[in-house]
Amino acid sequence: METCYKMFRADILKNLDLREKRFGFEPEVTARIAKIPGIRVYEVGISYYGRTYEEGKKIKWKDGFRAIWCILKYNLFLRNPYKTKPVK
């Protein structure tokens, strides 16, 4: 989930009611996309090499707690993922 490599159709993404900033964005957008009927999710392997703090790593332990909170919040309490009506 926390890879930052995601691709979506623009019409789908524009109609989501996204609220999170920073590291909460990924769990939110993933949960909202998962709740839309008819949307298929594909997984593709990537090569990833994490940065060290010296190289500019910005994530802190608080970001991990925020991500867990967002996973719970958007998977347990989310009703309608759209701003208005679903995209057809």
DSSP file (Angstrom, degrees, kcal/mol; ACC not computed):
  #  RESIDUE AA STRUCTURE BP1 BP2  ACC     N-H-->O    O-->H-N    N-H-->O    O-->H-N    TCO  KAPPA ALPHA  PHI   PSI    X-CA   Y-CA   Z-CA
    1    1 A M    >         0   0    0      0, 0.0     2,-1.0     0, 0.0     3,-0.6   0.000 360.0 360.0 360.0 -42.1    0.0    0.0    0.0
    2    2 A E  T 3   +     0   0    0      1,-0.2    65,-0.0     2,-0.1    21,-0.0  -0.302 360.0 103.4 -93.7  51.9    2.7    2.5    0.9
    3    3 A T  T 3  S-     0   0    0     -2,-1.0    -1,-0.2     2,-0.1     3,-0.1   0.686  74.1-137.8-102.3 -22.2    4.7    2.5   -2.3
    4    4 A C    <   +     0   0    0     -3,-0.6     2,-0.7     1,-0.2    -2,-0.1   0.545  69.9 114.8  73.9   7.8    3.5    5.7   -3.8
    5    5 A Y        +     0   0    0     -4,-0.1     2,-0.3     2,-0.0    -1,-0.2  -0.878  36.8 138.1-109.8  99.1    3.3    4.0   -7.3
    6    6 A K        -     0   0    0     -2,-0.7     2,-0.4    -3,-0.1    20,-0.0  -0.991  32.8-161.1-139.6 146.6   -0.4    4.0   -8.2
    7    7 A M        +     0   0    0     -2,-0.3     2,-0.3     2,-0.0    -2,-0.0  -0.997  15.5 170.4-131.4 134.0   -2.1    4.7  -11.5
    8    8 A F        -     0   0    0     -2,-0.4     2,-0.3     4,-0.0    -2,-0.0  -0.943  41.6 -97.6-136.2 156.4   -5.8    5.6  -11.9
    9    9 A R    >>  -     0   0    0     -2,-0.3     4,-2.0     1,-0.1     3,-0.5  -0.586  37.5-127.5 -68.5 138.8   -8.1    6.8  -14.6
   10   10 A A  H 3> S+     0   0    0     -2,-0.3     4,-2.6     1,-0.2     5,-0.2   0.867 105.9  56.5 -60.4 -39.5   -8.5   10.5  -14.3
   11   11 A D  H 3> S+     0   0    0      1,-0.2     4,-0.7     2,-0.2    -1,-0.2   0.849 109.0  47.4 -65.0 -32.4  -12.3   10.5  -14.2
   12   12 A I  H X4 S+     0   0    0     -3,-0.5     3,-0.7     2,-0.2     4,-0.3   0.954 114.2  45.1 -69.9 -50.5  -12.3    8.1  -11.3
   13   13 A L  H >< S+     0   0    0     -4,-2.0     3,-1.3     1,-0.2     5,-0.2   0.871 108.3  56.8 -64.1 -38.5   -9.7   10.0   -9.2
   14   14 A K  H 3< S+     0   0    0     -4,-2.6    -1,-0.2     1,-0.3    -2,-0.2   0.766 106.1  52.0 -65.0 -24.9  -11.4   13.4   -9.9
   15   15 A N  T << S+     0   0    0     -4,-0.7    68,-2.3    -3,-0.7    69,-0.4   0.382  86.4 103.0 -95.6   4.3  -14.7   12.2   -8.5
   16   16 A L  B <  S-A   82   0A   0     -3,-1.3     2,-1.4    -4,-0.3    66,-0.2  -0.652  73.9-130.0 -85.1 144.5  -13.2   10.9   -5.2
   17   17 A D        -     0   0    0     64,-1.9     2,-0.3    -2,-0.3    -3,-0.1  -0.612  37.5-176.8 -91.4  74.6  -13.8   13.0   -2.1
   18   18 A L        +     0   0    0     -2,-1.4     7,-0.1    -5,-0.2    64,-0.0  -0.572  18.2 160.9 -81.1 135.1  -10.1   12.9   -1.0
   19   19 A R        +     0   0    0     -2,-0.3    -1,-0.1     5,-0.1     6,-0.1   0.599  39.5  96.3-124.9 -23.3   -9.3   14.6    2.4
   20   20 A E        -     0   0    0      4,-0.2     2,-0.3     5,-0.1    -2,-0.0  -0.327  47.1-165.3 -79.2 155.3   -5.9   13.3    3.6
   21   21 A K    >   +     0   0    0     -2,-0.1     3,-1.4     4,-0.0     4,-0.2  -0.842  57.3   5.5-126.3 167.2   -2.6   14.9    3.1
   22   22 A R  G >  S-     0   0    0     -2,-0.3     3,-1.2     1,-0.2     4,-0.3  -0.298 130.4 -10.5  59.4-135.5    0.9   13.4    3.6
   23   23 A F  G 3  S+     0   0    0      1,-0.3     3,-0.2     2,-0.2    -1,-0.2   0.561 126.1  70.2 -79.4  -8.2    1.1    9.7    4.4
   24   24 A G  G <> S+     0   0    0     -3,-1.4     4,-1.9     1,-0.2    -1,-0.3   0.650  82.0  77.9 -77.4 -14.9   -2.7    9.4    5.0
   25   25 A F  H <> S+     0   0    0     -3,-1.2     4,-3.0     1,-0.2     5,-0.3   0.917  89.1  52.0 -61.4 -45.5   -3.3    9.9    1.3
   26   26 A E  H  > S+     0   0    0     -4,-0.3     4,-2.2    -3,-0.2     5,-0.2   0.926 111.5  43.4 -64.6 -47.7   -2.3    6.3    0.2
   27   27 A P  H  > S+     0   0    0      0, 0.0     4,-2.3     0, 0.0    -1,-0.2   0.898 116.4  50.6 -63.0 -36.4   -4.6    4.4    2.6
   28   28 A E  H  X S+     0   0    0     -4,-1.9     4,-2.6     2,-0.2     5,-0.2   0.965 112.8  42.7 -65.4 -51.8   -7.4    6.8    1.9
   29   29 A V  H  X S+     0   0    0     -4,-3.0     4,-2.4     1,-0.2     5,-0.2   0.879 115.1  51.0 -65.3 -36.5   -7.2    6.6   -1.9
   30   30 A T  H  X S+     0   0    0     -4,-2.2     4,-2.1    -5,-0.3    -1,-0.2   0.920 112.5  45.9 -65.2 -43.8   -6.7    2.8   -1.8
   31   31 A A  H  X S+     0   0    0     -4,-2.3     4,-1.0    -5,-0.2    -2,-0.2   0.905 113.9  48.7 -65.8 -41.8   -9.8    2.3    0.5
   32   32 A R  H >< S+     0   0    0     -4,-2.6     3,-0.5     1,-0.2     4,-0.3   0.919 112.4  47.5 -66.3 -43.1  -12.0    4.6   -1.6
   33   33 A I  H >< S+     0   0    0     -4,-2.4     3,-1.5     1,-0.2    -1,-0.2   0.898 108.0  56.7 -63.2 -40.1  -11.0    2.9   -4.8
   34   34 A A  H 3< S+     0   0    0     -4,-2.1    -1,-0.2     1,-0.3    -2,-0.2   0.746 102.7  56.0 -64.7 -23.6  -11.6   -0.5   -3.3
   35   35 A K  T << S+     0   0    0     -4,-1.0    -1,-0.3    -3,-0.5    -2,-0.2   0.471  83.9  97.9 -88.8  -1.9  -15.2    0.5   -2.4
   36   36 A I  S X  S-     0   0    0     -3,-1.5     3,-1.5    -4,-0.3     2,-0.0  -0.781  76.8-127.8 -90.9 118.1  -16.2    1.4   -6.0
   37   37 A P  T 3  S+     0   0    0      0, 0.0     3,-0.1     0, 0.0    -2,-0.1  -0.351  89.5  21.3 -63.0 141.0  -18.0   -1.5   -7.7
   38   38 A G  T 3  S+     0   0    0      1,-0.3     2,-0.5    -2,-0.0    -2,-0.0   0.373  87.9 124.5  86.3  -4.9  -16.6   -2.6  -11.1
   39   39 A I    <   -     0   0    0     -3,-1.5     2,-0.4    -6,-0.2    -1,-0.3  -0.786  48.3-152.7 -89.9 126.0  -13.1   -1.1  -10.5
   40   40 A R        -     0   0    0     -2,-0.5     2,-0.5    -3,-0.1    -6,-0.0  -0.825   1.7-151.4-100.7 137.7  -10.4   -3.7  -10.9
   41   41 A V        -     0   0    0     -2,-0.4     2,-0.4    -7,-0.1    -2,-0.0  -0.917  11.1-166.8-109.3 130.7   -7.1   -3.4   -9.1
   42   42 A Y        -     0   0    0     -2,-0.5     2,-0.5     2,-0.0    -2,-0.0  -0.896  10.3-144.1-116.4 147.1   -4.0   -4.9  -10.6
   43   43 A E        -     0   0    0     -2,-0.4     2,-0.4     2,-0.0    -2,-0.0  -0.938  17.2-178.0-113.3 131.6   -0.6   -5.5   -8.9
   44   44 A V        -     0   0    0     -2,-0.5     2,-0.1     0, 0.0    -2,-0.0  -0.993  28.1-115.8-129.8 134.1    2.6   -5.1  -10.8
   45   45 A G        -     0   0    0     -2,-0.4     2,-0.3     1,-0.0    -2,-0.0  -0.371  34.9-177.6 -68.7 145.7    6.1   -5.7   -9.4
   46   46 A I        -     0   0    0     -2,-0.1     2,-0.5     2,-0.0    -1,-0.0  -0.907  28.9-115.6-135.0 164.1    8.5   -2.7   -9.1
   47   47 A S        +     0   0    0     -2,-0.3     2,-0.4     2,-0.0    -2,-0.0  -0.907  38.8 176.8 -99.6 130.8   12.1   -2.2   -8.0
   48   48 A Y        -     0   0    0     -2,-0.5     2,-0.5     2,-0.0    -2,-0.0  -0.995  18.6-174.2-140.5 131.4   12.3    0.0   -4.9
   49   49 A Y        -     0   0    0     -2,-0.4    -2,-0.0     0, 0.0     0, 0.0  -0.951  26.4-134.9-125.5 109.9   15.3    1.0   -2.8
   50   50 A G        -     0   0    0     -2,-0.5     2,-0.2     1,-0.1     7,-0.0  -0.239  18.1-120.4 -65.2 149.2   14.4    3.0    0.3
   51   51 A R        -     0   0    0      1,-0.1     2,-0.1     5,-0.1    -1,-0.1  -0.556  19.7-127.7 -86.2 153.3   16.3    6.1    1.2
   52   52 A T      > -     0   0    0     -2,-0.2     5,-2.1     1,-0.1     4,-0.5  -0.457  31.4-103.2 -87.1 170.4   18.2    6.6    4.5
   53   53 A Y  T > 5S+     0   0    0      1,-0.2     3,-0.9     3,-0.2    -1,-0.1   0.859 124.8  55.9 -62.5 -34.3   17.6    9.6    6.7
   54   54 A E  T 3 5S+     0   0    0      1,-0.2    -1,-0.2     2,-0.1    -3,-0.0   0.826 105.8  51.3 -65.9 -31.0   20.9   11.0    5.4
   55   55 A E  T 3 5S-     0   0    0     -3,-0.3    -1,-0.2     1,-0.0    -2,-0.2   0.500 134.7 -83.8 -85.7  -4.0   19.5   10.7    1.9
   56   56 A G  T < 5 +     0   0    0     -3,-0.9    -3,-0.2    -4,-0.5     2,-0.1   0.646  62.2 170.4 113.8  18.2   16.3   12.6    2.8
   57   57 A K      < -     0   0    0     -5,-2.1    -1,-0.2     1,-0.1    -5,-0.0  -0.437   7.7-176.9 -61.0 130.3   14.0   10.0    4.2
   58   58 A K        +     0   0    0     -2,-0.1     2,-0.2     2,-0.1    -1,-0.1   0.560  40.2 108.7-110.9 -11.2   11.1   12.0    5.6
   59   59 A I        -     0   0    0      3,-0.0     2,-0.2     4,-0.0    -2,-0.0  -0.472  45.0-172.0 -75.6 139.3    8.8    9.4    7.3
   60   60 A K    >>  -     0   0    0     -2,-0.2     4,-1.0     1,-0.0     3,-0.8  -0.716  41.5 -97.7-120.5 171.5    8.6    9.4   11.1
   61   61 A W  H 3> S+     0   0    0      1,-0.2     4,-1.5    -2,-0.2     3,-0.4   0.831 121.9  61.3 -62.2 -31.7    7.0    7.0   13.5
   62   62 A K  H 3> S+     0   0    0      1,-0.2     4,-2.2     2,-0.2    -1,-0.2   0.845  97.7  58.4 -63.6 -32.8    4.0    9.3   13.8
   63   63 A D  H <> S+     0   0    0     -3,-0.8     4,-2.3     1,-0.2    -1,-0.2   0.854 102.1  54.6 -65.6 -34.1    3.4    8.8   10.1
   64   64 A G  H  X S+     0   0    0     -4,-1.0     4,-2.1    -3,-0.4    -1,-0.2   0.907 108.6  47.3 -64.4 -42.8    3.0    5.1   10.7
   65   65 A F  H  X S+     0   0    0     -4,-1.5     4,-2.5     2,-0.2    -2,-0.2   0.892 111.3  51.8 -64.9 -39.1    0.3    5.7   13.3
   66   66 A R  H  X S+     0   0    0     -4,-2.2     4,-2.5     2,-0.2    -2,-0.2   0.909 108.9  50.4 -63.7 -41.9   -1.5    8.1   11.0
   67   67 A A  H  X S+     0   0    0     -4,-2.3     4,-2.3     2,-0.2    -2,-0.2   0.909 110.8  48.8 -63.3 -42.4   -1.4    5.5    8.2
   68   68 A I  H  X S+     0   0    0     -4,-2.1     4,-2.2     2,-0.2    -2,-0.2   0.923 110.9  50.9 -62.9 -43.8   -2.9    2.8   10.5
   69   69 A W  H  X S+     0   0    0     -4,-2.5     4,-3.1     1,-0.2    -2,-0.2   0.921 111.1  48.4 -58.3 -44.9   -5.6    5.3   11.7
   70   70 A C  H  X S+     0   0    0     -4,-2.5     4,-2.7     2,-0.2     5,-0.3   0.879 108.0  54.4 -65.6 -38.4   -6.5    6.1    8.1
   71   71 A I  H  X S+     0   0    0     -4,-2.3     4,-1.3     2,-0.2    -1,-0.2   0.945 115.1  40.1 -59.5 -47.6   -6.6    2.4    7.2
   72   72 A L  H  X S+     0   0    0     -4,-2.2     4,-2.3     2,-0.2     5,-0.4   0.939 116.4  50.3 -65.7 -47.6   -9.1    1.8   10.0
   73   73 A K  H  X S+     0   0    0     -4,-3.1     4,-1.9     1,-0.2     5,-0.4   0.927 116.1  38.8 -58.6 -50.4  -11.1    5.0    9.4
   74   74 A Y  H  < S+     0   0    0     -4,-2.7    -1,-0.2     1,-0.2     4,-0.2   0.683 119.9  45.4 -82.2 -16.9  -11.6    4.5    5.7
   75   75 A N  H  < S+     0   0    0     -4,-1.3    -1,-0.2    -5,-0.3    -2,-0.2   0.755 122.8  32.7 -93.4 -26.7  -12.2    0.8    5.7
   76   76 A L  H  < S+     0   0    0     -4,-2.3    -3,-0.2    -5,-0.2    -2,-0.2   0.800 130.9  26.0 -96.3 -33.1  -14.6    0.7    8.7
   77   77 A F  S  < S+     0   0    0     -4,-1.9     2,-0.3    -5,-0.4    -3,-0.2   0.522  85.5 112.3-114.5  -7.0  -16.5    4.0    8.4
   78   78 A L        +     0   0    0     -5,-0.4    -4,-0.0    -4,-0.2     0, 0.0  -0.543  29.7 166.6 -74.4 126.5  -16.4    5.1    4.8
   79   79 A R        +     0   0    0     -2,-0.3    -1,-0.2     1,-0.3    -5,-0.0   0.846  66.9  20.5-100.3 -66.4  -19.8    4.9    3.1
   80   80 A N        -     0   0    0      1,-0.1    -1,-0.3     2,-0.1   -63,-0.1  -0.933  57.3-165.6-113.0 118.3  -19.7    6.8   -0.2
   81   81 A P        +     0   0    0      0, 0.0   -64,-1.9     0, 0.0     2,-0.2   0.608  63.8  88.2 -77.3  -9.8  -16.2    7.2   -1.8
   82   82 A Y  B    S-A   16   0A   0    -66,-0.2   -66,-0.2     2,-0.2    -2,-0.1  -0.485  73.6-136.0 -93.4 158.1  -17.5    9.9   -4.3
   83   83 A K  S    S-     0   0    0    -68,-2.3    -1,-0.1     2,-0.2   -67,-0.1   0.909  93.6 -24.8 -69.1 -45.3  -17.9   13.7   -4.0
   84   84 A T  S    S-     0   0    0      1,-0.4    -2,-0.2   -69,-0.4   -67,-0.1   0.257 120.9  -2.1-131.5-102.5  -21.3   13.4   -5.6
   85   85 A K  S    S-     0   0    0      1,-0.1    -1,-0.4    -2,-0.0    -2,-0.2  -0.684  78.7 -93.9-100.8 154.7  -22.5   10.6   -7.9
   86   86 A P        -     0   0    0      0, 0.0     2,-0.3     0, 0.0    -1,-0.1  -0.280  42.1-108.5 -61.8 150.8  -20.6    7.6   -9.1
   87   87 A V              0   0    0      1,-0.1   -75,-0.0   -75,-0.1    -5,-0.0  -0.614 360.0 360.0 -77.7 139.1  -18.8    7.8  -12.5
   88   88 A K              0   0    0     -2,-0.3    -1,-0.1     0, 0.0     0, 0.0   0.400 360.0 360.0-107.3 360.0  -20.4    5.7  -15.2
